Amino acid sequence: MRAVRFHEYGGVETLVVEQVPEPRPGPGEIRIRVAAASVNPIDWKARAGALRGMISVELPAIPGRDAVGVVDEIGAGVRGVSAGDRVFGLGGVTGATAELAVLSAWAHAPAEWTDEEAGGAALAAVTAMGGLNALGPLRGRTLLVEGAAGGVGSAAVEIAVARGATVIGTASERNHAFVASLGAVPTTYGTGLAERLAALAPGGVDLALDTAASGSLADLVAIVGDLARVSTVADHARAAELGVRVVNAENDSALLAEAAELGRQGRYTPRVERTYPIERIAEAHAYAGRGHTRGKIAIRV
């Protein structure tokens, strides 16, 4: 099969499209014929070697953690899915940007989602839901999402709105219309955030989710007034210093199924800023590495 691989850590020039052996699903896994995958921060950071010592990557490695496609092989013990089903989901830290990929968590993809949307949904959705779940019930509460225009942030906004929260989302001014289209009240991040929030939410902000790791975690705690009502999916170092809960993405089929149901209801649509063919994977990684992606970057396989 064709796949993207990097044989050594480094820049985007290390990415090559080549023939590689086909993966096989183990017990509890499925294999899909990939239609689309996505580029997440973990993908370009792993390729660059920035995660050495934190995450084990065996070289040569195929970047990519989430994908959508049609099931073509089913491992032992798997129930509720058949060959030919269109599913989206998650595999290991690597392995998704290829013609065939093995998934350990998945859900049936909503017909309402394009392949590009479904290919970028899994990691963003489970990360966003994990961060939101750590904050407890959302209905009737005011939630601040720091980094609301990114892949995880935009998912968190729509999912939180669907759960009944009033959402304020921070983003650069160029992304304010985008954040508003998700159902949040946009505001800029950085100096003066507390004053801007006081004007936007006179009753106060109940909860905060950090998806940006922009250095604002201490400010979010001060704004909300309680460590237990702040979570982060991005700022591990500062969270450890402050005692803020860190939530890591989990390969959880139940969360994926919940995201899919919201998709069928029209209440959550993964937002894709750019789509690249697999042959232009280096361009996709280069763009992602600049850190200003609105929503997700999709790779057509």
N, C-alpha and C positions, 0 to 999 in steps of 0.2 A: 504494500500500500504506500501511497504518498503521505508524507508527514513533514512538518517543520521540525528541525532539530538544531540544537547548539551543542558543539563538541567541547567547548571550553567557555569559561566565563568571560564576559566582555561586552562590547557594544553591539549595536544592531547588526553589524557586519558579520557577527558569528552565526546568525540565523541562516539556515539553508533549507531548501525543500528537496527532499531526496526519498528514495525507496527504502523502507524499513520493514522489519518483520511485523506480521499482524499480531495484535494482542489477543488474548483469550480470556473470557470471563471466568472467575473462580466462583466458589459457592457464594450465593447471595448477591451476585453481580450480573449485569447484562452488558452486551456489546451493542453499540449503535453504529449505523452508517451515517456519519456526521454530515449535516447540511450546513451548519454554522456553529462557530465557537466565538469566544470573545477574548479581549485583552484586558486583564485586570492588573492593578498595581503589583500584586504578588508575582505576576508572570514576568514583567520586565525587571523587577528587583531580583528574582531568582536567576534570570539570565545574566544579569550584571554581577552576580556573586555577592549581592548585598545581604543575603540571608544565610550565608555560610555560618555554621555554628548554631543556627536557630532551626532551620528546616533542612532535612536531608534530601539532596538532589543527586541522583546517580547519572553521571555523564556517559554517553550523550543523552540529552533529555529533550523531550517534546514539550514545549510550553503549552499552558492552557489548563484550566481546571473545570470549566463548564462548557456545555455544548447541547445542541438539539439534533435529533436525527431519528431514523427509523430503526427499531429493534431488529437485529438480524441473528443474535445468538443469546441464549439464556443459560445462566449458570445454575448449578444444583440448588434446590430449595427455594427458588424464586417463584412467587405466586402473583397473580393479578396483572400480569403483562404478557403479551404475546408477540411473536415475530410479526413485523409489519406495523406495530403501534408506533405512533409519533410521540416521543417523550423528550423531556429536557431534564438535565440533572448535572450531578457532580461526580468526578472520579477522584483521583489522587491529586497531589499538588501539581503534577505535570500530566501530560498525555492527551489533552483534548484537541489540539490543533492538528488533526490528522483525518484521513478518510474513515478510519475506524477508531472508536474510543470505548473504553470500559468505564461504566458508571457503577457506583456503589449506592447512590441515592438518586431517585428520579420521581417524576410524576408525569401523567399524560399532559401534553402541551395543549393549551386552549387553541381551538381553531381560530379564535380572534387574533392571535399573535402571529406575526410573520416569523419566518425562520430566524431572521436577524434579531428580532425582539426576544424570541424564546432562547436563542443561543446565548444571550447576555443576561438572562433572568436569574439563573440559579444561585450564583454566588452572591449577587447583590441582594436577592430576596432573603436568603437565609441569614445573611449578615445583618440586614436591616431588622428582620423579625427578632433575631436574637437580642439586638440592642434594645428594641422596643419592649420585648417581653420582660427584660430585666427591670423595667420601670413600673410594671404592674398595669392595672386597668387604665385605659386612655380616655374612655368616654367622658365627655364633659370637662376635660382637663386641657390646659394650655401647654403645648409642647414646643420647645425650641429645638430645631435641627440645625446643628452647625455643619456647614458644607452641604447645603440642600440641593445644589445643582449637580453634584457628582453621581456616580453610578449607585452607590449605596444610599447617599442622601436623598436622591430623587425617589428611590424605592421606598425609603422610610417615610417620606412625606405622604405619598399616595396611600400607603398601607395605614399610617396613623390616621389620616382623614377618614378612610374607610371604617376605622375602629371608633370613630366618633370624637376625635381630638380636634381642637383648634390648633393649627400649626403655624408657627412663625419660622421661616427658614432664612439662614444667612447665605449670601452669595455676593459675588461681584456685581456691580450695577448692570453690566452687560447681560447678566443672567436673571435679572429680576422678573422680566416678563415670562421667562421659562418657569421659574419657581412659582409664580402666580398661576400659571396654567396647570400646575400640579395640584393646586388647591390650598397653597400656603400663602401667608402674608410675607412678602420679601423684605429683607433689610440687609444693610451691609454689615460685614464683620469688622472686627478690630476696635480701635479706640472709640469710646463713647457708646459701646453696645448696650450697657445697662440703661443709659439715658434714653436711647432709642426704643428699647423694649418697654420702659415705663410709659412711654407715649402710646405704643401700639397695644399694650396689655395692661391697662390701669389696675386690673385685679391681680396682677402678678403672673409670673411664669411658674407653673407647677413642676415641670419636668424638663430635662435637657438630654439630648443625645448628640454626642460628638462623633462625626464621621470624617473629620478633616485633619486632626492632629496639627492644628495651626498654632498651638501654644496657648489656647484660650481656656484650658480645662479649669484652672483655678478661678477664672472669671465666671465660668458657668456655675461652679459650686457656689460662689458668692451670690450670683443672681437668683439661683433656685433656693439657696439657704439650707441645703441638706445633702450630704454626700450620697445618701441612699436614693436620691431622686435624680442622679446624674449617672449616665453610663457612657462608655466610649468603645468604639470598635477599631480605633486607630492609634490612640496615644498611649501605648503601653508603658513607656518610661515615666511619664508624668503621672499617670494613674497610680502607679506603684508608690510614688512619693506622697500623693494626696490621699490614697485610700479609696479611690474611685473604682467602681466595678468595671473590669475589662471583659468584653464579650468577643469570643473568637467564632468564626464561621464553623458550623458543623454540617456534616453530610447527613441531613435529616429529611427523609422523604415526607414526613408529616408537614413540615414547614413548606416544602415545595408544593404539596397538594393544596395547602391553604392559599399560597400565592396563585396557583393555577385557577382555583375557584374564584378568587377576586378578579382574575383576568377574564374569566367567562362572564362575570357580572359586569364587566366594563369599568371596574373600580381600580384596577392596577394594570398599567401597560408599561413594560420596560421601555425606556427612552434610549434611542440609538442616535448618536450624533454623526458617526461616520461608519461606513462599511468598506472593507478592503477585500480583494480576492486573496487567496492564500499566497499567491506569488508575490504579493506586496506586503508581506508580514513585517519586513524591516521598517517600512514607512509607518505601519500601524504602531509598532513598538516605540518608534521615535516620537510619534505624536503623543502616545500615552505617557511617555516619560517626562513630558513637559509639565504634566500635572494640572492641566486646565480643561480636562475633558468634561463636556456637558452630557450627563448620562453615560452611555456605554459605547465602546468601539466593537463592531462586529467583524468577524472574519468569515467570508464565504468559502466553504470547502468544496 
